[in-house]
Amino acid sequence: MENILVAGANGTTGKKIVNLLKSSQYFNPIAMVRKQEQIEQFKSQGVDTVLADLTEDLTHAIEGVDKVVFAAGSGGKNVVEVDQEGAKRLMAVSKMANVKKFVMLSSMGADTPEEVEGMEDYMKAKQNADQHLKASKLNYTIVRPGTLNNSEGKGKIELKEKLNKQGEISRADVAQTLVRALHDDAPCNITFEILEGDTLIGEAMNEMTMSVS
């Protein structure tokens, strides 16, 4: 089984990612948390944890890690330091550790931050992090969902490199897409957008793989 570091494991989407990885036969999640009191909830579920802060040195967090999912976010409070520079710090140590793949949870609109009213700073930070990942020489997948909601996952999405429309998607389906992106047969070195849709997640990812191969 591959060890998957989940940055942002204590977040709403992060917890869903950890649960999916925990029930997978391929992956072992390592929940990256930044507070001591957050460790116990994962340990009680039998999930490995590592205490690390995206604003500090992350060298220890990447030990023994095969792949990374970046699902962390500052919630708008510290977007440059966490969403941008924190992501870059994790990329740097991932590269040093020869991590096989880095899966980034980004956001629809990160390619045109100036067009997202009221969220320009956040989108700019996400754009900078995405661009840094593309230039990092790490194997990557950048997933850009529309507006996240807490509806029950349907297991079906609409997926394209550019959807050219707005919309919503459940955190559950985003988490499932991110975990699917970790598989070796998933599309690599690509950025795509997702919304709720009618195509099974695995099928949509397979179609994307075929279109870029």
Rosetta silent file (secondary structure, phi, psi, omega in degrees, C-alpha in Angstrom):
SEQUENCE: MENILVAGANGTTGKKIVNLLKSSQYFNPIAMVRKQEQIEQFKSQGVDTVLADLTEDLTHAIEGVDKVVFAAGSGGKNVVEVDQEGAKRLMAVSKMANVKKFVMLSSMGADTPEEVEGMEDYMKAKQNADQHLKASKLNYTIVRPGTLNNSEGKGKIELKEKLNKQGEISRADVAQTLVRALHDDAPCNITFEILEGDTLIGEAMNEMTMSVS
SCORE:     score description
SCORE:     0.000 S_00000001
   1 L     0.000  144.718  179.908    0.000    0.000    0.000 S_00000001
   2 E   -90.929  138.896  176.587    1.137    3.526   -0.759 S_00000001
   3 E   -83.547  123.850 -177.351    1.409    6.111    2.013 S_00000001
   4 E  -114.161  115.308  175.512   -0.616    9.207    1.141 S_00000001
   5 E   -80.632  125.546  178.513    0.024   12.445    3.018 S_00000001
   6 E  -109.231  103.890  175.000   -3.176   14.494    3.281 S_00000001
   7 E   -80.227  128.054 -174.686   -2.453   18.172    3.922 S_00000001
   8 L    89.172   25.786 -174.773   -5.584   19.739    5.354 S_00000001
   9 L   -61.782  -27.090 -177.025   -6.771   16.424    6.782 S_00000001
  10 L   -84.900   -5.258  178.374   -8.792   18.132    9.521 S_00000001
  11 L   -76.661  170.869 -177.488  -10.857   20.163    7.040 S_00000001
  12 H   -60.782  -47.941  178.386  -14.324   19.175    5.832 S_00000001
  13 H   -73.436  -37.744 -179.589  -13.072   17.852    2.493 S_00000001
  14 H   -58.378  -41.273  179.363   -9.839   16.551    4.032 S_00000001
  15 H   -63.990  -36.998  177.715  -11.705   14.275    6.432 S_00000001
  16 H   -66.444  -38.112  177.733  -13.649   12.784    3.514 S_00000001
  17 H   -63.114  -46.956 -179.972  -10.374   12.147    1.669 S_00000001
  18 H   -59.146  -43.942 -179.403   -8.880   10.419    4.707 S_00000001
  19 H   -63.401  -40.134  177.778  -11.962    8.195    5.083 S_00000001
  20 H   -65.124  -43.324  179.564  -11.851    7.171    1.424 S_00000001
  21 H   -64.663  -37.993 -177.832   -8.139    6.372    1.642 S_00000001
  22 H   -63.219  -34.505 -178.192   -8.695    4.423    4.871 S_00000001
  23 L   -90.846    0.952 -179.238  -11.226    2.143    3.168 S_00000001
  24 L   -83.888  149.849  176.088   -9.036    1.699    0.067 S_00000001
  25 L   -88.279   -4.704 -175.602   -7.027   -1.441   -0.583 S_00000001
  26 L  -105.703  -25.970 -168.477   -4.311    0.600   -2.310 S_00000001
  27 E  -126.117  148.118  172.678   -3.629    3.523    0.025 S_00000001
  28 E  -119.286  115.473 -178.073   -2.741    4.260    3.648 S_00000001
  29 E   -76.075  144.100  168.750   -3.603    7.819    4.728 S_00000001
  30 E  -121.158  110.415 -176.639   -1.305    9.957    6.843 S_00000001
  31 E   -80.353  117.491  177.058   -3.310   12.845    8.260 S_00000001
  32 E   -91.640  117.080 -179.371   -1.250   16.021    8.455 S_00000001
  33 E  -127.006  157.902 -175.717   -2.563   18.219   11.268 S_00000001
  34 L  -110.925   -0.148  177.897   -1.153   21.328   12.898 S_00000001
  35 L  -126.199  138.894 -178.100   -2.577   21.020   16.429 S_00000001
  36 H   -55.781  -39.770 -176.346   -1.787   18.351   18.998 S_00000001
  37 H   -69.504  -15.134  178.971   -5.469   18.004   19.968 S_00000001
  38 H   -81.278  -15.311 -176.166   -6.386   17.100   16.371 S_00000001
  39 H   -66.584  -41.560 -170.936   -4.233   13.970   16.450 S_00000001
  40 H   -61.306  -39.114 -178.006   -6.458   11.927   18.747 S_00000001
  41 H   -61.920  -33.230  178.235   -9.535   11.920   16.505 S_00000001
  42 H   -80.549  -41.037  179.226   -7.502   10.298   13.722 S_00000001
  43 H   -60.975  -35.896 -179.775   -5.566    7.935   15.981 S_00000001
  44 L   -66.372  -19.859  177.299   -8.852    6.668   17.431 S_00000001
  45 L   -96.800    3.303 -178.780   -9.802    5.640   13.883 S_00000001
  46 L    77.803   23.069 -178.945   -6.479    3.894   13.341 S_00000001
  47 L   -99.027  131.277  175.682   -5.207    6.622   11.000 S_00000001
  48 E   -66.153  146.253 -179.940   -1.517    7.578   11.016 S_00000001
  49 E  -132.652  160.015  170.354   -0.862   11.252   11.732 S_00000001
  50 E  -141.266  134.202  179.864    1.953   13.762   11.489 S_00000001
  51 E   -88.687  115.846 -177.202    2.078   17.101   13.300 S_00000001
  52 L  -157.793  148.923 -179.227    3.168   19.800   10.853 S_00000001
  53 L  -119.899  129.148 -177.315    2.381   23.406    9.999 S_00000001
  54 L   -62.765  -17.206  179.445    2.410   24.648    6.390 S_00000001
  55 L   -90.456    1.051 -177.991    4.001   27.900    7.551 S_00000001
  56 L  -126.293 -172.286 -179.275    7.014   26.057    9.022 S_00000001
  57 L   -64.192  135.609 -175.557    9.560   23.401    8.046 S_00000001
  58 L  -117.464    9.852 -174.761    7.866   20.329    6.545 S_00000001
  59 H   -55.710  -43.226 -177.645   10.839   18.014    6.036 S_00000001
  60 H   -67.957  -26.813 -174.209    9.699   15.553    8.729 S_00000001
  61 H   -70.394  -22.429 -172.344    6.146   15.408    7.341 S_00000001
  62 H   -96.751   -2.417 -178.031    7.176   13.834    4.065 S_00000001
  63 L   -62.418  127.183  178.164    9.200   10.927    5.487 S_00000001
  64 L    75.234   10.719 -176.975    7.966    7.605    4.124 S_00000001
  65 L   -92.208  135.046  177.858    5.349    9.300    1.914 S_00000001
  66 L   -93.899  -41.381 -178.453    4.643    7.995   -1.606 S_00000001
  67 E  -143.910  161.809 -174.822    2.087   10.561   -2.808 S_00000001
  68 E  -128.621  139.386  166.203    0.528   13.805   -1.568 S_00000001
  69 E  -116.038  122.108  177.723   -2.945   15.336   -1.608 S_00000001
  70 E   -99.135  104.291  179.421   -2.991   19.067   -0.893 S_00000001
  71 L  -124.325   22.568 -177.821   -6.464   19.908    0.416 S_00000001
  72 L   -83.398  157.178  175.949   -5.432   22.565    2.929 S_00000001
  73 L  -162.464  150.661 -177.640   -6.782   26.078    3.075 S_00000001
  74 L   -87.401   -5.286 -176.054   -6.597   29.090    5.324 S_00000001
  75 L    68.127   24.830  177.403  -10.301   29.861    5.010 S_00000001
  76 L    86.669   -2.325 -175.307   -9.370   33.246    3.581 S_00000001
  77 L   -84.524  -29.966 -172.869   -7.454   34.345    6.693 S_00000001
  78 L  -150.534   57.498 -166.716   -3.888   33.845    5.477 S_00000001
  79 H   -64.204  -39.042 -178.376   -4.092   32.989    1.814 S_00000001
  80 H   -69.177  -46.142 -175.073   -0.554   33.897    0.753 S_00000001
  81 H   -70.475  -36.522 -176.220    1.199   32.178    3.658 S_00000001
  82 H   -98.240  -62.367 -173.529   -0.924   28.998    3.645 S_00000001
  83 H   -65.532  -32.139 -178.949   -2.685   28.510    0.299 S_00000001
  84 H  -100.336  -66.702 -174.145    0.278   29.742   -1.753 S_00000001
  85 H   -70.143  -34.060  176.519    3.557   29.562    0.170 S_00000001
  86 H   -62.183  -42.192  176.792    2.472   26.570    2.277 S_00000001
  87 H   -62.348  -42.230  179.713    1.718   24.645   -0.892 S_00000001
  88 H   -63.467  -39.954  178.261    5.117   25.614   -2.297 S_00000001
  89 H   -60.911  -42.702 -179.072    6.869   24.432    0.889 S_00000001
  90 H   -69.167  -34.963  175.415    5.180   21.063    0.624 S_00000001
  91 H   -63.134  -41.566 -177.161    6.091   20.796   -3.056 S_00000001
  92 H   -61.939  -46.936 -179.667    9.734   21.523   -2.247 S_00000001
  93 H   -73.221  -29.637  176.670   10.061   18.742    0.331 S_00000001
  94 H   -63.772  -39.370  179.430    7.991   16.394   -1.873 S_00000001
  95 H   -67.212  -42.001  178.904   10.485   16.897   -4.659 S_00000001
  96 H   -63.109  -33.151 -177.302   13.421   16.224   -2.343 S_00000001
  97 L   -90.200    5.070 -179.655   11.729   13.022   -1.160 S_00000001
  98 L    55.880   42.172  175.736   10.994   11.859   -4.738 S_00000001
  99 L   -60.691  138.028 -173.208    7.247   11.754   -4.116 S_00000001
 100 L   -74.312  -29.964 -178.332    5.548    9.958   -7.013 S_00000001
 101 E  -158.834  145.677  179.438    2.580   12.302   -7.410 S_00000001
 102 E  -125.095  111.968 -179.401    1.204   15.550   -6.015 S_00000001
 103 E  -101.943  120.909 -173.775   -2.562   16.007   -6.277 S_00000001
 104 E  -106.844  124.597  169.220   -3.684   19.597   -5.778 S_00000001
 105 E   -85.111  108.737 -179.883   -7.159   20.715   -4.772 S_00000001
 106 L  -107.045 -144.349 -179.948   -7.442   24.059   -6.524 S_00000001
 107 L  -155.813  140.660  172.684  -10.521   26.030   -7.526 S_00000001
 108 L   -59.448  130.945 -175.945  -12.423   26.933  -10.641 S_00000001
 109 L   106.220   -9.399 -179.092  -11.472   30.530  -11.384 S_00000001
 110 L   -69.183  -18.556  177.910   -7.824   30.132  -10.397 S_00000001
 111 L   -82.506  -17.687  178.818   -6.816   30.712  -14.022 S_00000001
 112 L  -137.144   69.428 -174.829   -8.558   34.143  -14.056 S_00000001
 113 H   -56.859  -34.730 -175.616   -8.387   35.527  -10.475 S_00000001
 114 H   -67.707  -14.444 -178.337   -9.346   39.050  -11.515 S_00000001
 115 H   -93.690   -5.696 -177.533  -12.756   37.815  -12.690 S_00000001
 116 L  -101.305   94.041 -173.184  -13.809   36.282   -9.356 S_00000001
 117 L   -61.174  129.828  177.252  -15.331   39.190   -7.473 S_00000001
 118 L    84.890   -8.988 -178.035  -14.529   39.282   -3.771 S_00000001
 119 L  -129.880   22.713 -175.737  -12.099   36.348   -3.972 S_00000001
 120 H   -58.404  -43.259 -177.829   -9.316   37.804   -6.077 S_00000001
 121 H   -64.332  -43.913  178.867   -6.627   37.365   -3.399 S_00000001
 122 H   -63.314  -47.185 -178.234   -7.557   33.744   -2.753 S_00000001
 123 H   -64.832  -35.267  177.792   -7.736   32.892   -6.454 S_00000001
 124 H   -65.572  -41.379  177.331   -4.397   34.607   -7.083 S_00000001
 125 H   -62.518  -42.826  178.301   -2.799   32.519   -4.321 S_00000001
 126 H   -65.199  -40.679  178.755   -4.281   29.345   -5.836 S_00000001
 127 H   -61.068  -45.200 -179.765   -3.108   30.392   -9.297 S_00000001
 128 H   -63.152  -41.407  178.714    0.440   30.965   -8.037 S_00000001
 129 H   -64.823  -43.024  179.329    0.476   27.600   -6.253 S_00000001
 130 H   -62.023  -44.866 -179.292   -0.846   25.817   -9.355 S_00000001
 131 H   -64.361  -37.827  178.290    1.735   27.454  -11.604 S_00000001
 132 H   -64.095  -40.364  179.114    4.503   26.559   -9.186 S_00000001
 133 H   -64.608  -42.505  179.525    3.372   22.930   -9.191 S_00000001
 134 H   -61.163  -33.687 -177.619    3.334   22.804  -12.993 S_00000001
 135 L   -89.493   -2.457 -170.301    6.907   24.097  -13.068 S_00000001
 136 L   -79.030  -16.417 -174.511    8.118   21.858  -10.232 S_00000001
 137 L    72.419    7.283  169.059    8.827   18.743  -12.337 S_00000001
 138 L   -76.980  148.010  167.240    6.715   16.726   -9.868 S_00000001
 139 L   -68.343  132.167 -174.028    4.094   14.446  -11.395 S_00000001
 140 E  -142.567  159.553  163.876    0.870   16.302  -10.666 S_00000001
 141 E  -136.846  127.762  177.888   -2.870   16.519  -11.108 S_00000001
 142 E  -109.662  119.036 -177.336   -4.620   19.827  -10.429 S_00000001
 143 E  -108.271  122.755 -177.428   -8.345   19.498   -9.747 S_00000001
 144 E  -116.488   95.183  177.835  -10.466   22.663   -9.958 S_00000001
 145 E   -81.134  163.063  170.284  -14.010   22.183   -8.659 S_00000001
 146 L   -76.297 -156.025 -179.299  -16.834   24.680   -8.793 S_00000001
 147 E   -63.108  128.512 -177.715  -18.553   25.916   -5.636 S_00000001
 148 E   -82.143  138.786  172.249  -18.372   23.255   -2.926 S_00000001
 149 E  -130.316  172.127 -176.085  -21.488   22.114   -1.101 S_00000001
 150 L  -103.521   21.809  177.507  -22.176   19.533    1.603 S_00000001
 151 L   -65.740  163.500  177.171  -24.739   17.511   -0.334 S_00000001
 152 L   -67.736  139.570 -179.653  -24.473   13.755   -0.459 S_00000001
 153 L   -66.955  142.752  178.804  -22.052   12.556   -3.120 S_00000001
 154 L  -101.702  -16.324 -176.817  -23.544   11.146   -6.315 S_00000001
 155 L    75.646   10.064 -179.042  -20.349    9.595   -7.644 S_00000001
 156 E  -130.968  139.830 -175.886  -20.990   11.387  -10.937 S_00000001
 157 E  -141.090  170.227  165.723  -19.354   14.504  -12.319 S_00000001
 158 E  -113.032  129.812 -172.024  -18.790   16.625  -15.398 S_00000001
 159 E  -135.311  127.080  173.612  -15.073   16.911  -16.154 S_00000001
 160 E  -152.826  160.171  175.235  -13.169   18.937  -18.753 S_00000001
 161 L   -59.769  -36.990  176.873   -9.934   20.869  -18.907 S_00000001
 162 L  -144.420  116.523 -175.971  -12.153   23.966  -19.177 S_00000001
 163 L   -86.838  -23.828  178.320  -15.903   23.773  -18.579 S_00000001
 164 L    58.255   34.386  172.882  -16.686   27.422  -19.402 S_00000001
 165 L  -159.673  162.199  179.106  -19.587   27.568  -16.963 S_00000001
 166 L   -94.722  167.445  177.449  -20.265   27.970  -13.257 S_00000001
 167 L   166.259 -174.476 -177.308  -21.840   25.431  -10.939 S_00000001
 168 E  -121.086  167.064  175.015  -21.596   23.382   -7.764 S_00000001
 169 E  -158.793  145.853 -179.546  -20.266   20.018   -6.675 S_00000001
 170 E   -74.448  148.282  175.690  -20.383   18.103   -3.397 S_00000001
 171 H   -59.371  -34.238 -179.874  -17.283   17.839   -1.242 S_00000001
 172 H   -61.881  -42.640  179.771  -17.821   14.076   -1.256 S_00000001
 173 H   -73.304  -31.000  174.008  -17.497   13.902   -5.048 S_00000001
 174 H   -65.103  -45.993  179.283  -14.470   16.220   -4.981 S_00000001
 175 H   -59.139  -43.278 -179.836  -12.813   13.947   -2.405 S_00000001
 176 H   -64.102  -38.151  178.141  -13.552   10.903   -4.542 S_00000001
 177 H   -65.507  -42.446  179.403  -12.063   12.614   -7.608 S_00000001
 178 H   -62.822  -42.677  179.014   -8.890   13.540   -5.710 S_00000001
 179 H   -66.865  -39.260  178.055   -8.447    9.967   -4.468 S_00000001
 180 H   -62.561  -33.928 -179.801   -9.064    8.616   -7.964 S_00000001
 181 H   -67.068  -17.691  179.706   -6.344   10.963   -9.227 S_00000001
 182 L   -74.944  -21.600 -176.973   -3.822    9.188   -6.977 S_00000001
 183 L   -66.405  148.619 -176.385   -4.031    5.961   -8.968 S_00000001
 184 L   -64.807  -24.846 -179.373   -1.184    5.239  -11.362 S_00000001
 185 L   -91.924    4.382  178.674   -3.554    4.968  -14.329 S_00000001
 186 L   -78.541  157.001  179.688   -5.140    8.388  -13.646 S_00000001
 187 L   -57.927  140.364 -175.430   -4.293   11.366  -15.880 S_00000001
 188 L  -122.271  148.710  178.157   -0.955   12.921  -15.013 S_00000001
 189 L    54.735   53.303 -176.775    0.464   16.425  -15.444 S_00000001
 190 E  -146.501  152.457  175.203   -2.914   17.899  -16.244 S_00000001
 191 E  -118.977  132.121  177.540   -5.321   20.502  -14.886 S_00000001
 192 E  -145.381  159.287  179.920   -9.066   20.020  -15.136 S_00000001
 193 E  -105.365  150.185  178.343  -12.345   21.433  -13.828 S_00000001
 194 E  -137.439  144.111  171.253  -15.224   19.465  -12.307 S_00000001
 195 E  -135.867  170.229  173.529  -18.885   20.084  -11.536 S_00000001
 196 E   -63.139  145.039 -174.910  -21.718   17.760  -10.600 S_00000001
 197 L  -159.917 -155.367 -173.589  -22.733   15.797  -13.678 S_00000001
 198 L  -117.853    1.995 -177.080  -23.903   12.515  -15.160 S_00000001
 199 E  -105.211  132.195  177.516  -20.660   10.606  -15.749 S_00000001
 200 E   -55.196  141.383 -174.705  -19.255    8.201  -13.169 S_00000001
 201 H   -55.638  -48.507  179.756  -16.074    9.638  -11.651 S_00000001
 202 H   -60.238  -39.233  179.804  -13.888    6.705  -12.730 S_00000001
 203 H   -67.109  -43.893  179.289  -15.308    6.846  -16.250 S_00000001
 204 H   -61.593  -39.592  178.683  -14.784   10.611  -16.516 S_00000001
 205 H   -68.639  -39.895  178.043  -11.166   10.212  -15.374 S_00000001
 206 H   -62.200  -41.913  178.353  -10.585    7.368  -17.846 S_00000001
 207 H   -61.734  -40.368  178.378  -11.936    9.510  -20.683 S_00000001
 208 H   -64.416  -41.732  178.227   -9.563   12.302  -19.666 S_00000001
 209 H   -59.186  -45.834 -178.813   -6.635    9.859  -19.595 S_00000001
 210 H   -65.483  -35.115 -176.647   -7.473    8.623  -23.097 S_00000001
 211 H   -71.849  -25.133 -178.372   -7.856   12.155  -24.464 S_00000001
 212 H  -102.295   -6.178 -177.884   -4.369   13.187  -23.324 S_00000001
 213 L   -85.236    0.000    0.000   -2.525    9.944  -24.105 S_00000001
